[in-house]
Amino acid sequence: MSPRSFGRRTSGGESASTTTVPVNGSHAGRVPLPSQSSLKAALRGRYEIHREVGHGGMATVYLARDVGHDRAVALKVMRSDLVLTLGPQRFRREIRLAARLQHPHILTVLDSGEAAGQPWFTMPFVEGETLRDRLRREGALPIAEALRITREAAQALAYAHHHGVVHRDVKPENLLLTQDGSTLLADFGVALPTALLGEEHFTETGLSLGTPAYVAPEQATGSQAVDGRSDQYALAATCYEMLVGKPPFTGPTAAALIAKRFSTPVPAVRAARAEVPRAVDQALRRALALNRDERFGSIESFIAALEGAGSRPRGRGIPALAWTMALAARVALGLLPRIA
């Protein structure tokens, strides 16, 4: 799910510092979203829609004003067919669950409903930029800054995991860096509770999504139910990119990238940046393990290891060769799920 940036309106009506909201990646051939005019009519009295600030295959985001509270919000309108795939009642339940995630490093859901036949939810209007914006501008970040952002995102994930929610799409686009120096993890509005992630329905419909450069192997292949260790993998890949300037694995296509992950060892951060502490290098390689049983048992343990207080690695689980053979079979049969 990719955020987009838009300018903060000043008293003079001009655009100032960037503001970010989450928007999904683009997909062709999808059911169109309602017009802005129909949304304005349906939401009249509750929200004033100012302008569209981003759109993709799953949603469109508008800058809007919450009339009742006189505040700016990001209004995200989802495609109705995606919600029907999940089930309207289940979608509403997940939105309510996301709205209960109140944490200093989580961009929370404020409100939700339906307008012109389309489900929507609102999020706070945040002044700042995405981590992706900063990486594009600066490349690799200072080590201390990269670890701080990772730690704050991990605190958000730990809170969500303790409440039974897995994010499933941790990446630089979904990490918002506020003007006051804080990190917010965005797009919990479409996260799923761990009790539902093992259901076959989600793999078949492509709802257990991720982004190729960051998605955990078990999530990419749909071979295992997703849990908090999948988020751990994605956060480790994001931390690696902050330290090195690129993700640990790259490729010309999603399938090629995922196959490379199964056929090559995790690259050492210190090979690209020698000043990175050894404890950080070791922690990232463990969190990026092909087999999730070899990763840390919790996101908190991962962060403790990044800071030099990690525990000894556990024994190996399923051999990497077995994972590679499973992936090869899925590629041959065309069973890889759609990845946003």
N, C-alpha and C positions, 0 to 999 in steps of 0.2 A: 504494500500500500504506500503510495508515494505522496508526500506532502508537496504543496506548491506554496510559493511565497507571494505576498501581495503587500502593497504599500499602505502604511498607516496614514489615514487622512489627518491633515493638520487643520488649524482654524482657517487657513487660506485655501483649503480644498486641494492642496497638492499632496503628492505621495512622498512620504518620508521613509523612516526605517522599515525594513521588511518584517512581515508577519507571516507565520506559517500555519497551515492547516493540512490535515491528511487527505489525500485523494488517491483513488485506486489507479493502478496501471491500465493502459489502454488495451481494449480488445475489440475486434471488428465484429460486425454482424450481430450486435446485441439489441435488445428491446430499447427503443428510445426513451429518454427521460421526459417528463412533462415540461412544457414551456415555462419560462420565468413568469409570464403574465398569469398563467393558471395557478402557479404556486402562490403568487402574490395575493390572488383573489381568495384562495383557500386558507391562507394564513393571516388574512387581514384581521387586525385587532390584537394579534399575538406577536407577530414578527413583521418587520419592514425589511424587505430584501433590497439591498443596495446594488449589488452586482455579483456576477459569477466570478470566482477567483481560481477555479480549477475544475477539471473534469477528467474522467477516465472510463474504463469499461464497466465499473461497478457502481459509480456514484458521481454526482456533481456537487461541488461545494460553493456556497454563496456567503458573502459577507452580509450579515443581517443585524438588525437591532431588535433586541428583546424589549418589546414595548412595556411590559409590566414591570421590568426591573431597570429600564433605561440603560442598557449595556450592550456593547458590541459582542456578537457571537459568530462562530463559524457554523453554518447550517449545512449539514451533509444529507443529501437526498439520495437514497439507495434505489437501484433498479428493482422494480416489483417482482420480476421473474426470478431473480436471485433469492429474494425473500420467500417466494413461493416454494422454491427448491428446498430451502431450509425448513419452511413451515412458518406461517405468520405467528402462531402462538409461541413457537420456540424462539423466533427472532425477537419478539417482545421480551421474552424471558431473559435472553442474553443481554439485551440492552439494559434491562433493569439490573442485572448482575453487574454489568460494567459500571453503571451509575453508582453502585455501592462501593466501588474501588476509590476510596478517598485517601490519597497519599501525596506528600509534597512533590514527588517526582513522577506523578501520573497526570496526564491531561485528561481530566474526567469528562464523563457525559453529563450534561446539565438537564436535558429535556428530550422528549421523543414523542412521536405521534405519526399520523398519516395525513397527507395533503394531496389532493388531486389523484388519489389512488396510489400514492407513493409513500413508503415509509421514510422517515427522516429522524435525525437526532442532532442536537447542538452540542458544541464544545466551546470552551473559553476562547476568546480572541487573545492570542499571545504575541507579544512584540519580541522579535528576535530573528533567528534563522534556523534552518535545519543543519544538522551535522553534515549532511551532504553538501550544502552550500559552502560551509567552511572548508571541507576537504577539497572541493573544487578550487577554492581561492588560495589555500595555503599548502595543500598536499599533506604530508605527514605532520602531525602535531607534536608539541613538546611532550615528553614522556609523562611528566606530572599531570599535564592537562588531559591527556588520553586516559590515564588511569582514573582521574577524578570523574570524568564523564562515564567511564565504564562502571565505576563504583556506584554512582547515583542511579544509573539505569538498572544496575543489579538490585539495588534497594527497592526499586519499583517492582521488578520482577519477583523478588522474594515475597513482597507483600501480596502480589497477585497469586503466586503459587500457594501461599498459605491459605488463600481464600478459594482455592480450587480452580483458578483460571490460568490457562496457558495463552500467551500472546500469539505465537505462531508466525510473526512477521517482523522480528526485530531486525533493524537495518538502519543505516545512517539517515535515510529519508524519514524515518519515524522517530528520530531523536531530535527534539527541539531544544535549541540553546537560547535561553532567554537573555534579555539585555542586562539583567542583574547577575548573570553568571551561573544560573541554575540549569539543570537538565530535566526535561520532561519527556516521558515515553508516551507517544501518541497512538491512536487507533485501537484502543481497547474496545471500541464500540462493536467490533466484529470478532473479538476474541471468543474462544469457546471454553466452557468448563471441562475439566479433565474427565468428568464422568461421561461426557458425550464423545470425546475425541476418538475413542476406540470403535465407534459404530461404523460399520461398513458403508453406510450411507454417505458419510463425508468424503471418503476416498473416491467413491464412484462419481460423485457430483463435482469433484474438484474443489471442494470447500476447505480441505485441509491444505491450504496454500502456503507458499513462501516465496522468497526471491532467490534465484539460483545461486548467487554468490554467497548467500548467507544461510540458506535452508539446510537443516540437518539431514544427513543421509537417509535416516529412517522416514523422515517426512517427505523427502524428494521421491522416494520409491513407493511410499505407501505400504511398506512392508511391516511396520510396527505402529502401534498406537503412539501418538505424540504425547510427551509429558514435559515436565520442566527442564529436563536435560536437553530437549530440542531447543528451547529458548537459550539455554546456556551455550550451546554450539553457536547459535546466531550472534549472540553478544560477543563471544570470543572472536568470531570472524570480523565483527565490527571493530573490536579493539585492535586486532591485528592490522586492519586497514588504517586506523588512526596512527599506528606506530610506524608503518612501512610506506603508506601512501597508496596501497592497492590491496584488494582482498587476498586471502591465502591461496585461492584457486581461481583461475580465470579460463575462459574458453570462448570460441566463436559462437557457440550455441548453448542453450541450457543443457541439452543432452550431453554435449562434449564436456562441458564444465563438470557436470555431475559424474560422468565416467572418469574424468581425470582425478576426482576426489577419491574414487575407489581404487585407482591404480597407482597412485603416487603417495609417498609419505607426506605428512604435514610439514610444511617448510618451517625452518627455525627462524624466529624473528631476529635473533642475534646475527644470523648470516647476512641479513640486509641492513641491520643497524646494531653495531657492536656494543653501543653504550646502553642498550636495554638490559636491565638487571636479569641475571640468570633465572631468578625465581619467577619472573614474569614470562620468560621464554618457556620454562617448563610448565607453568600453569596453563598457558595458551595451548601448548601442544597436547596436554591432557584434555582440556575442554573441547578441543577440536578432534578428538579421537573418533575414528570411523564407527566403532562400536560404542553405543551410548553407555554400556555397562562399564566402560573404561573411563568415562568422564567422572567428574565430581558428583557426589550424591546429591548436592544441593547447590544453588547459586551462591549461597553464603560461603560454602567451602571453597568455591572457585575464587571469590573475592579475597578470602583469607590467604589463599595460595598466591594470588597476584601480589599481595602485600608482604610475602615472604614467610607466612605462617601456615603453609599448606601441609596436608598430611601426606604420607607415603602413597604412591600409586597402588591401586588395587590390582588383583590378578586379572588376566585377560579373560574375556568372555568369548563370544562367537568369533572365530578367526576371520581376518580381513578377506581371505580367499573366498569364504562362503558368501560374504557380502558382495564381492565382485561378481561371482557366478549368479547370484540372485538378480543383480542389476542387469547383467548381460541378457538374462532370460527375459526380463521385463522390457528392455529396449527392443529385443528381437520380436516380441509379441505386441509391441506398441502399447504397453501398459503403463508407461510413465504418466502420472497425473499432470493436468494443466498447471503451469506455474506462472503466476502473475509477474 
